[in-house]
């Protein structure tokens, strides 16, 4: 059969559909017809890869798989290996199917829908989705009799991400066909993307690809797909580490190890192999590319990708057809994507009020040092902690909206200030500038609007006022907020045992459900703001859940994460010091509020429930 032929997009499609390469030139595709009549309705579609560009500087020099434009595209192209190959010895099952090859010239992971140049990214067009949309239209014009019955949609790297974005789109284009998707090397997890200037706000393609900040993340996108999906991934170690911000050139840290294990939980091809990645790389690090070579060649028990792909596509001789597929391949080669309930860690909860369950670990941050809230939700975290004074409530709200998660799956904690206050003078100065004339109830309403929700799950009084009279008056506003159905539960923060007694002495309609204070290994003996065991005991006496911010010891004055006793316990459990510090807190039933922008650290925090400390270890750590 030889080479595939280039088919240019018609001029009207380039104009009306905005089907342009990065440099503005019109796009096209390569087509090779099936060699036999029996396979005339079977089709392999391949989306080319080639990275992306994220800044004007990068986009000025970007040259992906097909370059910045189509001017130099050859009239014919020999397609690649695997399922694109026309060599029956290499590709015995798909070699004589129709082949559609979509070049990559848009630098946007095939996702862009712009109709005008992006000035923010150097004046280029980002129209990858437009190009695919026009390709399908051109196919209908050029091959009006084409009616696919079987379709395998594939692509590599940026093309693999394009497959995730477009699998359902192709299925909708050919509703009578069996469409299955098999991206290769595009399942970057957790690839937390920033919003790109790819999207034309006026464009509304069928699959609404306009939310680039989440839809380009495989960890988000695959769960939204109805199209059967087979993932092939050969970038397990250094590329994955670099993708999450780890130093791939140095020895693996405990957090890197935790990240690789977390990746292993998600890997749909070979969990047994991936589960050993950290140990393998520890042993091979320092030997050049040996680690990459052994893992990317699927050594150490990893299967080749051809056999499981074939078995999966054919479904045991069903939709694929016996004359195409060898159904005798063992079922152990079949790869399948785990459901979310298996892939994501299960986070224990604690009951803080009737019918109100709070995750035992939550993610917080402040505007000057925001955490990666989107990654937290993608990794399985469900509790988010913010406050009016942090200045990150809009970021938290955006992450919640972008996650696509049902509201009932999330737990949102916020806080309102109590001013004036002796211990928080500087924060009260800021509050006086912004909200001096507003009562706590109105401030709470504003905060909920910034979060984009009608109800918060937990609203805390951030600290006691200078006098107990002022404290009680402000707390009354929180009670009214809860009684009006705008907060599922209310509570306090930075209250010590005596302040708790004084608050209860005033007579409460809605008692506090939670008291959040600084609490950690090495940091549980300061009574002024409730950071002591007496306050913990008082909370338990009053039925108040105890919550710890700075659970890794940042306020303790002790270098908890490098303390010899902590490191010894961590080594005994093959866990990181941070996981031990968190487990010491949560194993006592204390809710932890951590903070980080690094997805590897977030995955490590969420993995801290996978082990238990012994009684002797808990006691030894408490004595630090």
C-alpha positions as CSV (number, residue, x, y, z in Angstrom):
1,X,0.0,0.0,0.0
2,X,2.9,2.3,0.5
3,X,2.4,5.9,1.5
4,X,-0.6,7.9,2.8
5,X,-1.7,10.8,0.6
6,X,-2.1,14.4,1.9
7,X,-5.6,15.9,1.6
8,X,-5.7,19.6,2.1
9,X,-8.7,21.2,3.9
10,X,-10.9,23.2,1.6
11,X,-10.5,26.9,1.8
12,X,-14.0,27.5,3.1
13,X,-13.4,25.1,6.0
14,X,-10.1,26.9,6.9
15,X,-12.0,30.2,7.1
16,X,-15.4,29.1,8.6
17,X,-14.1,26.5,11.0
18,X,-10.9,28.3,11.9
19,X,-8.9,25.2,10.9
20,X,-5.4,26.8,10.9
21,X,-2.0,25.7,12.0
22,X,0.0,27.8,14.5
23,X,1.3,30.1,11.7
24,X,-2.2,30.6,10.3
25,X,-1.8,28.2,7.3
26,X,-4.6,25.9,6.5
27,X,-4.5,22.3,7.8
28,X,-5.0,18.9,6.3
29,X,-4.6,15.2,6.9
30,X,-3.1,12.1,5.5
31,X,-5.3,9.2,4.2
32,X,-4.6,5.7,3.2
33,X,-7.4,3.5,2.0
34,X,-8.0,-0.1,3.2
35,X,-6.5,-2.7,0.9
36,X,-9.4,-5.1,1.0
37,X,-13.1,-4.8,0.7
38,X,-13.7,-6.7,4.0
39,X,-11.9,-4.0,5.9
40,X,-13.3,-1.0,4.0
41,X,-15.4,0.1,6.9
42,X,-12.6,-0.3,9.5
43,X,-10.5,2.8,10.5
44,X,-7.5,3.7,12.5
45,X,-7.2,7.4,13.4
46,X,-3.9,8.7,14.8
47,X,-3.3,12.1,16.3
48,X,0.3,13.1,16.0
49,X,2.2,14.4,19.1
50,X,4.9,17.0,19.6
51,X,4.6,18.8,22.9
52,X,3.1,22.2,23.4
53,X,4.1,25.8,24.0
54,X,3.1,27.9,27.1
55,X,4.6,31.3,26.5
56,X,5.2,33.7,23.6
57,X,8.9,32.9,23.8
58,X,8.3,29.1,23.6
59,X,5.7,29.5,20.8
60,X,8.1,31.6,18.7
61,X,10.4,28.6,18.3
62,X,8.0,25.7,18.8
63,X,8.3,23.0,16.1
64,X,6.1,20.1,16.9
65,X,5.7,16.9,14.9
66,X,4.5,18.7,11.8
67,X,6.0,22.1,12.5
68,X,4.3,25.5,12.9
69,X,2.6,25.4,9.6
70,X,1.5,23.2,6.6
71,X,3.5,24.8,3.8
72,X,6.2,22.2,3.8
73,X,4.1,19.1,4.3
74,X,5.0,16.4,1.7
75,X,2.3,15.2,-0.6
76,X,2.7,11.6,0.7
77,X,3.8,10.3,4.0
78,X,4.8,6.9,5.2
79,X,3.0,6.2,8.4
80,X,4.7,5.0,11.5
81,X,4.9,1.8,13.5
82,X,2.5,-0.3,15.6
83,X,-1.2,0.0,14.6
84,X,-0.3,2.5,11.8
85,X,2.1,0.2,10.0
86,X,1.1,-1.4,6.7
87,X,3.5,-4.3,7.4
88,X,1.5,-7.3,8.3
89,X,4.4,-8.9,10.2
90,X,4.6,-5.8,12.5
91,X,0.9,-5.0,12.6
92,X,-1.0,-8.2,11.6
93,X,-4.4,-7.1,12.8
94,X,-4.8,-3.4,11.7
95,X,-2.3,-3.2,8.8
96,X,-4.9,-3.2,6.1
97,X,-7.5,-0.9,7.7
98,X,-8.2,2.6,6.5
99,X,-5.7,5.0,8.1
100,X,-6.3,8.6,9.0
101,X,-3.3,10.5,10.2
102,X,-3.9,14.0,11.7
103,X,-0.7,16.1,11.7
104,X,0.0,18.2,14.8
105,X,0.7,21.9,14.0
106,X,-1.2,23.7,16.7
107,X,1.0,23.5,19.8
108,X,-2.2,23.1,21.9
109,X,-2.5,19.3,22.4
110,X,-5.2,19.4,19.7
111,X,-7.5,21.3,22.1
112,X,-7.6,24.9,20.8
113,X,-10.7,26.5,19.4
114,X,-9.4,30.0,18.7
115,X,-10.6,31.8,15.5
116,X,-8.1,34.7,15.9
117,X,-4.4,34.9,16.8
118,X,-3.4,34.8,20.4
119,X,-1.4,38.0,21.3
120,X,-0.6,36.6,24.7
121,X,1.2,33.6,23.1
122,X,3.0,35.5,20.3
123,X,0.4,35.9,17.7
124,X,-0.1,32.2,16.8
125,X,-3.4,30.4,16.1
126,X,-4.3,27.6,18.6
127,X,-6.9,25.7,16.7
128,X,-6.2,22.0,17.2
129,X,-9.9,21.1,17.9
130,X,-10.9,23.2,14.9
131,X,-8.5,21.2,12.7
132,X,-10.0,17.9,13.9
133,X,-13.5,19.3,13.4
134,X,-12.7,20.4,9.8
135,X,-10.9,17.0,9.1
136,X,-14.2,15.2,9.8
137,X,-16.1,17.6,7.5
138,X,-13.5,17.2,4.8
139,X,-13.7,13.4,5.1
140,X,-17.5,13.5,4.5
141,X,-16.8,15.6,1.4
142,X,-14.0,13.6,0.0
143,X,-15.2,10.2,0.9
144,X,-19.0,10.5,1.1
145,X,-19.5,6.7,1.0
146,X,-17.3,6.2,4.1
147,X,-19.3,4.7,6.9
148,X,-17.0,3.3,9.6
149,X,-18.1,0.3,11.5
150,X,-15.0,-0.1,13.7
151,X,-12.7,2.7,14.7
152,X,-9.5,2.6,16.8
153,X,-8.5,6.2,17.9
154,X,-4.9,6.5,18.8
155,X,-2.2,9.2,19.3
156,X,1.1,9.7,21.1
157,X,2.1,12.3,23.8
158,X,0.3,15.5,23.0
159,X,-1.7,13.4,20.5
160,X,-2.5,11.0,23.3
161,X,-3.9,13.9,25.3
162,X,-5.8,14.9,22.2
163,X,-7.3,11.4,22.1
164,X,-8.6,11.8,25.7
165,X,-10.1,15.1,24.7
166,X,-11.7,13.8,21.5
167,X,-12.7,10.2,22.1
168,X,-16.4,11.0,22.7
169,X,-16.3,13.6,19.9
170,X,-15.3,11.0,17.4
171,X,-17.8,8.5,18.8
172,X,-20.5,11.2,18.3
173,X,-19.4,11.8,14.7
174,X,-19.8,8.1,13.9
175,X,-22.7,7.0,16.1
176,X,-23.2,3.7,14.1
177,X,-19.5,2.7,14.7
178,X,-17.8,0.9,17.5
179,X,-15.2,3.5,18.6
180,X,-12.5,2.7,21.1
181,X,-9.6,4.9,22.2
182,X,-6.0,3.9,22.9
183,X,-3.8,6.9,23.7
184,X,0.0,6.2,24.0
185,X,2.3,8.2,26.3
186,X,-0.4,10.9,26.9
187,X,-1.6,9.8,30.4
188,X,0.4,12.4,32.3
189,X,-0.7,12.2,35.9
190,X,-1.3,14.4,37.6
191,X,-0.6,16.9,34.9
192,X,-2.0,20.0,36.5
193,X,-2.2,22.6,33.7
194,X,-2.5,26.3,33.9
195,X,-5.1,28.0,31.8
196,X,-3.7,28.6,28.3
197,X,-4.8,31.3,25.8
198,X,-6.0,28.5,23.4
199,X,-9.7,29.1,23.7
200,X,-11.9,31.5,21.8
201,X,-14.6,32.4,24.3
202,X,-17.2,32.6,21.6
203,X,-16.6,29.1,20.3
204,X,-18.7,26.3,21.7
205,X,-17.6,23.0,20.2
206,X,-19.6,19.9,20.8
207,X,-17.4,18.6,23.6
208,X,-16.8,22.0,25.3
209,X,-13.1,21.8,25.3
210,X,-12.8,25.3,26.6
211,X,-11.7,24.4,30.1
212,X,-8.1,23.7,29.3
213,X,-7.0,24.0,32.9
214,X,-8.6,20.7,33.7
215,X,-9.6,18.9,30.5
216,X,-6.0,18.5,29.4
217,X,-5.3,16.5,32.6
218,X,-5.7,12.8,31.9
219,X,-6.6,12.2,35.6
220,X,-9.6,14.4,35.1
221,X,-10.5,13.7,31.5
222,X,-10.7,9.9,31.4
223,X,-13.4,9.7,34.1
224,X,-15.7,11.8,31.9
225,X,-15.3,9.6,28.9
226,X,-18.0,7.2,27.7
227,X,-15.8,5.8,25.0
228,X,-13.9,2.6,26.0
229,X,-10.3,3.5,26.8
230,X,-7.1,1.6,26.7
231,X,-4.1,3.5,28.1
232,X,-0.5,2.8,27.0
233,X,2.1,4.6,28.9
234,X,5.9,4.3,28.7
235,X,7.0,7.3,30.7
236,X,7.0,6.0,34.2
237,X,9.9,7.5,36.0
238,X,11.9,10.6,35.1
239,X,9.3,12.2,32.9
240,X,6.6,11.6,35.5
241,X,8.9,13.0,38.2
242,X,9.7,16.1,36.1
243,X,6.0,16.5,35.4
244,X,5.2,16.8,39.1
245,X,8.1,19.2,39.8
246,X,10.5,16.6,41.3
247,X,14.2,16.7,40.5
248,X,14.6,13.8,38.1
249,X,18.4,14.1,38.0
250,X,18.9,13.6,41.7
251,X,18.4,10.5,43.9
252,X,14.8,9.8,44.6
253,X,13.4,11.4,47.8
254,X,10.7,9.9,50.0
255,X,8.2,12.2,48.3
256,X,9.3,11.1,44.9
257,X,8.9,7.5,45.9
258,X,5.5,8.3,47.3
259,X,4.6,10.0,43.9
260,X,5.7,6.9,41.9
261,X,3.6,4.7,44.2
262,X,0.6,6.9,43.7
263,X,1.2,6.8,39.9
264,X,1.2,3.0,40.3
265,X,-2.2,3.1,41.8
266,X,-3.5,4.9,38.7
267,X,-1.5,3.1,36.0
268,X,-4.0,1.0,34.0
269,X,-1.5,-1.1,32.1
270,X,0.6,-3.0,34.6
271,X,0.1,-2.2,38.2
272,X,2.3,-5.0,39.4
273,X,5.3,-3.6,37.4
274,X,4.6,0.0,38.3
275,X,4.3,-0.8,42.0
276,X,8.0,-1.6,42.0
277,X,9.1,1.5,40.1
278,X,10.5,3.4,43.1
279,X,12.6,0.4,44.2
280,X,13.8,-0.3,40.7
281,X,14.8,3.3,40.2
282,X,16.6,3.5,43.6
283,X,18.7,0.6,42.4
284,X,19.4,1.9,38.9
285,X,19.8,5.6,39.6
286,X,23.2,6.8,38.7
287,X,23.6,4.4,35.8
288,X,22.8,6.8,33.0
289,X,19.5,6.0,31.3
290,X,19.3,2.5,32.6
291,X,16.2,3.2,34.6
292,X,14.4,4.7,31.7
293,X,15.5,1.9,29.4
294,X,14.4,-0.9,31.7
295,X,11.0,0.6,32.4
296,X,10.2,1.9,29.0
297,X,11.0,-1.4,27.4
298,X,8.5,-3.0,29.8
299,X,11.1,-5.2,31.5
300,X,10.6,-6.7,34.9
301,X,7.4,-8.4,34.0
302,X,5.7,-5.5,32.2
303,X,3.7,-6.8,29.2
304,X,4.2,-5.7,25.6
305,X,1.5,-3.3,24.5
306,X,0.4,-5.0,21.3
307,X,-1.1,-8.2,22.7
308,X,-3.2,-6.6,25.5
309,X,-4.3,-3.8,23.1
310,X,-5.5,-6.4,20.6
311,X,-7.3,-8.5,23.2
312,X,-9.0,-5.4,24.7
313,X,-10.1,-4.0,21.3
314,X,-11.5,-7.3,20.1
315,X,-13.4,-8.0,23.4
316,X,-12.9,-11.8,23.2
317,X,-13.9,-12.0,19.5
318,X,-16.9,-9.7,19.7
319,X,-17.0,-6.3,18.1
320,X,-13.5,-6.8,16.5
321,X,-14.5,-9.8,14.4
322,X,-12.8,-13.2,14.4
323,X,-11.2,-12.7,11.0
324,X,-9.2,-9.8,12.4
325,X,-8.5,-10.7,16.0
326,X,-6.7,-13.6,17.5
327,X,-9.0,-14.4,20.3
328,X,-6.7,-17.1,21.8
329,X,-4.5,-14.4,23.5
330,X,-4.7,-15.0,27.2
331,X,-7.0,-12.8,29.2
332,X,-4.2,-11.9,31.6
333,X,-2.9,-9.6,29.0
334,X,-6.1,-7.5,29.0
335,X,-5.6,-3.9,30.3
336,X,-8.4,-1.9,31.8
337,X,-8.7,1.4,33.5
338,X,-9.5,1.2,37.3
339,X,-12.7,2.9,38.4
340,X,-12.3,6.0,40.4
341,X,-13.3,4.2,43.6
342,X,-10.2,2.0,43.2
343,X,-7.8,4.6,41.9
344,X,-8.3,7.3,44.5
345,X,-7.3,7.0,48.1
346,X,-10.1,6.6,50.6
347,X,-10.0,9.4,53.1
348,X,-11.4,8.6,56.6
349,X,-13.9,11.1,58.1
350,X,-14.9,12.2,61.5
351,X,-18.5,13.2,62.5
352,X,-18.5,16.8,63.7
353,X,-22.2,17.4,63.9
354,X,-25.3,15.3,63.1
355,X,-25.1,14.2,59.5
356,X,-21.8,16.2,58.9
357,X,-18.7,14.2,58.1
358,X,-15.4,16.0,57.8
359,X,-12.4,14.5,56.0
360,X,-9.6,13.6,58.4
361,X,-7.2,15.6,56.2
362,X,-7.8,18.9,54.4
363,X,-5.8,21.3,52.3
364,X,-5.3,24.9,53.2
365,X,-3.1,27.8,52.2
366,X,-2.9,31.6,52.0
367,X,-2.8,34.0,49.1
368,X,1.0,34.6,49.4
369,X,1.6,30.8,49.5
370,X,-1.4,29.1,47.8
371,X,-1.7,25.4,47.7
372,X,-2.5,23.4,44.6
373,X,-6.2,22.9,45.2
374,X,-6.9,21.5,41.8
375,X,-4.3,18.8,42.1
376,X,-5.5,18.0,45.6
377,X,-9.0,17.3,44.3
378,X,-7.7,15.3,41.3
379,X,-5.6,13.2,43.7
380,X,-8.6,12.3,45.8
381,X,-8.5,15.0,48.5
382,X,-12.0,16.3,49.3
383,X,-11.5,18.8,52.1
384,X,-10.4,22.4,51.4
385,X,-9.7,25.0,54.1
386,X,-9.7,28.8,53.6
387,X,-10.5,32.0,55.4
388,X,-11.4,35.6,54.6
389,X,-8.0,36.7,55.8
390,X,-6.1,34.3,53.5
391,X,-7.2,36.0,50.3
392,X,-7.3,32.7,48.4
393,X,-11.1,32.0,48.6
394,X,-11.5,32.8,44.9
395,X,-8.8,30.3,44.0
396,X,-10.4,27.7,46.1
397,X,-13.8,28.4,44.5
398,X,-12.3,28.2,41.1
399,X,-10.7,24.8,41.9
400,X,-14.0,23.5,43.1
401,X,-15.9,24.7,40.0
402,X,-13.2,23.3,37.7
403,X,-13.1,19.9,39.4
404,X,-16.5,18.9,38.1
405,X,-17.1,17.0,41.4
406,X,-20.5,16.9,43.0
407,X,-20.9,19.5,45.7
408,X,-21.8,16.8,48.2
409,X,-18.4,15.1,47.8
410,X,-16.5,18.2,48.9
411,X,-16.0,19.7,52.3
412,X,-15.3,23.4,52.5
413,X,-14.1,25.1,55.7
414,X,-13.8,28.9,56.0
415,X,-13.3,31.4,58.8
416,X,-14.3,34.9,59.7
417,X,-12.2,37.2,62.0
418,X,-13.0,38.4,65.4
419,X,-11.6,41.9,65.9
420,X,-10.1,43.7,67.7
421,X,-7.8,40.9,69.0
422,X,-4.6,41.0,70.9
423,X,-2.9,38.1,69.2
424,X,-3.9,39.0,65.7
425,X,-3.5,42.8,65.5
426,X,-2.0,43.0,62.1
427,X,-4.7,40.8,60.5
428,X,-7.4,43.0,62.2
429,X,-5.8,46.1,60.7
430,X,-6.3,44.5,57.3
431,X,-9.8,43.6,58.2
432,X,-10.7,47.1,59.3
433,X,-9.6,48.4,55.9
434,X,-11.7,46.0,54.0
435,X,-14.8,45.1,56.1
436,X,-14.9,47.4,59.1
437,X,-18.6,48.3,58.8
438,X,-19.8,44.8,58.1
439,X,-21.0,42.4,60.8
440,X,-19.8,38.8,60.9
441,X,-23.0,37.5,59.2
442,X,-22.5,39.7,56.2
443,X,-18.8,38.9,56.1
444,X,-19.7,35.2,56.0
445,X,-22.1,35.8,53.1
446,X,-19.4,37.6,51.2
447,X,-17.0,34.8,51.8
448,X,-19.4,32.2,50.6
449,X,-20.1,34.2,47.4
450,X,-16.3,34.4,46.8
451,X,-16.1,30.6,47.2
452,X,-19.0,30.3,44.7
453,X,-21.2,28.2,47.0
454,X,-24.6,28.7,48.7
455,X,-23.4,26.9,51.8
456,X,-20.1,26.2,53.5
457,X,-19.7,22.9,55.4
458,X,-17.8,24.5,58.3
459,X,-17.5,28.1,59.4
460,X,-15.1,28.9,62.1
461,X,-14.6,32.0,64.3
462,X,-10.9,32.5,63.4
463,X,-9.7,33.6,66.8
464,X,-11.1,35.1,70.1
465,X,-11.7,38.8,70.2
466,X,-10.0,41.0,72.7
467,X,-12.9,40.6,75.2
468,X,-15.2,37.6,75.7
469,X,-18.2,39.9,75.3
470,X,-17.1,40.7,71.7
471,X,-16.2,37.1,71.1
472,X,-19.7,35.9,72.1
473,X,-21.4,38.6,70.1
474,X,-19.5,37.6,66.9
475,X,-20.1,33.9,67.6
476,X,-23.9,34.7,67.8
477,X,-23.6,35.8,64.1
478,X,-22.2,32.4,63.2
479,X,-25.0,30.7,65.0
480,X,-27.5,32.6,63.0
481,X,-25.6,31.8,59.8
482,X,-25.9,28.1,60.7
483,X,-29.6,28.3,61.6
484,X,-30.3,30.0,58.3
485,X,-28.9,26.9,56.5
486,X,-25.8,28.7,55.2
487,X,-23.3,26.6,57.1
488,X,-23.6,22.9,57.9
489,X,-21.6,23.4,61.1
490,X,-19.8,26.2,62.9
491,X,-16.8,26.2,65.2
492,X,-13.9,28.1,66.6
493,X,-10.1,28.4,66.0
494,X,-7.2,29.3,68.3
495,X,-9.3,28.9,71.4
496,X,-7.6,27.4,74.5
497,X,-9.4,25.5,77.3
498,X,-10.2,28.5,79.4
499,X,-11.6,30.4,76.3
500,X,-13.8,27.4,75.5
501,X,-15.2,27.3,79.1
502,X,-15.9,31.1,78.9
503,X,-17.7,30.7,75.5
504,X,-19.9,27.9,76.8
505,X,-20.7,29.8,80.0
506,X,-22.4,32.4,77.8
507,X,-25.0,29.9,76.8
508,X,-24.9,28.7,73.2
509,X,-27.7,27.8,70.7
510,X,-25.3,26.0,68.3
511,X,-22.2,24.7,70.1
512,X,-18.9,24.7,68.2
513,X,-18.3,21.5,66.2
514,X,-14.6,22.0,65.7
515,X,-11.7,23.9,67.3
516,X,-8.8,24.3,64.9
517,X,-5.4,25.1,66.5
518,X,-1.7,24.6,65.8
519,X,-0.8,21.0,66.8
520,X,2.0,18.6,65.9
521,X,4.8,16.4,67.0
522,X,6.9,18.7,69.1
523,X,4.2,21.4,69.1
524,X,1.6,20.5,71.7
525,X,2.5,22.3,74.9
526,X,1.7,26.0,74.2
527,X,-1.6,26.9,75.9
528,X,-2.0,30.5,74.8
529,X,-3.8,29.7,71.5
530,X,-4.9,26.2,72.4
531,X,-1.9,24.4,71.1
532,X,-1.7,22.0,74.1
533,X,-3.0,18.7,75.4
534,X,-5.3,20.5,78.0
535,X,-7.2,22.0,75.1
536,X,-7.4,18.7,73.3
537,X,-8.9,17.1,76.5
538,X,-11.3,20.1,76.9
539,X,-12.5,19.6,73.3
540,X,-13.2,16.0,73.9
541,X,-15.0,16.7,77.1
542,X,-17.3,19.2,75.3
543,X,-17.8,17.0,72.2
544,X,-15.7,19.3,70.0
545,X,-13.7,17.8,67.2
546,X,-10.0,18.8,67.4
547,X,-8.3,20.0,64.2
548,X,-4.6,20.7,63.7
549,X,-3.1,23.3,61.3
550,X,0.7,23.2,60.8
551,X,0.6,19.4,61.5
552,X,4.2,19.0,60.2
553,X,5.6,21.1,63.0
554,X,6.2,24.4,61.3
555,X,5.1,26.3,64.5
556,X,6.7,23.9,67.0
557,X,10.3,25.2,66.9
558,X,11.4,21.6,66.3
559,X,12.7,20.4,62.9
560,X,10.1,17.5,63.0
561,X,10.9,16.3,59.4
562,X,14.6,15.8,60.2
563,X,14.2,14.7,63.8
564,X,16.1,11.4,64.4
565,X,13.2,9.8,66.2
566,X,10.7,10.7,63.4
567,X,13.2,9.4,60.8
568,X,13.6,6.1,62.6
569,X,9.9,5.5,62.7
570,X,9.6,6.5,59.1
571,X,12.3,4.0,58.1
572,X,10.6,1.3,60.1
573,X,7.4,1.8,58.0
574,X,9.1,2.6,54.7
575,X,7.2,6.0,54.8
576,X,8.3,9.6,54.7
577,X,8.8,11.8,57.7
578,X,5.9,14.0,56.7
579,X,3.6,10.9,56.5
580,X,4.7,9.9,60.0
581,X,4.0,13.4,61.3
582,X,0.6,13.5,59.7
583,X,-0.3,10.0,60.9
584,X,0.7,10.9,64.5
585,X,-2.0,13.6,64.3
586,X,-4.7,11.8,62.5
587,X,-4.3,8.5,64.4
588,X,-5.5,10.4,67.4
589,X,-8.7,11.3,65.6
590,X,-7.4,14.9,65.1
591,X,-8.3,16.5,61.8
592,X,-5.2,17.6,59.9
593,X,-4.9,20.7,57.7
594,X,-1.9,20.5,55.5
595,X,-0.6,22.8,52.7
596,X,1.5,22.3,49.6
597,X,1.6,23.3,45.9
598,X,3.6,20.2,44.9
599,X,1.4,17.3,43.6
600,X,4.0,14.8,44.9
601,X,3.7,16.1,48.4
602,X,-0.1,16.2,48.1
603,X,-0.1,12.5,47.0
604,X,2.2,11.7,49.9
605,X,-0.2,13.4,52.4
606,X,-3.2,11.5,51.1
607,X,-1.2,8.3,51.3
608,X,-0.5,8.8,55.0
609,X,-3.5,6.7,56.0
610,X,-2.0,3.5,54.5
611,X,-0.2,2.5,57.7
612,X,-0.6,2.7,61.5
613,X,1.9,3.7,64.2
614,X,2.4,1.4,67.1
615,X,1.4,2.5,70.6
616,X,5.1,2.7,71.5
617,X,5.8,4.8,68.5
618,X,2.9,7.2,69.3
619,X,4.3,7.6,72.8
620,X,7.9,8.2,71.7
621,X,6.8,10.8,69.1
622,X,4.6,12.5,71.7
623,X,7.7,12.9,73.9
624,X,9.6,15.0,71.3
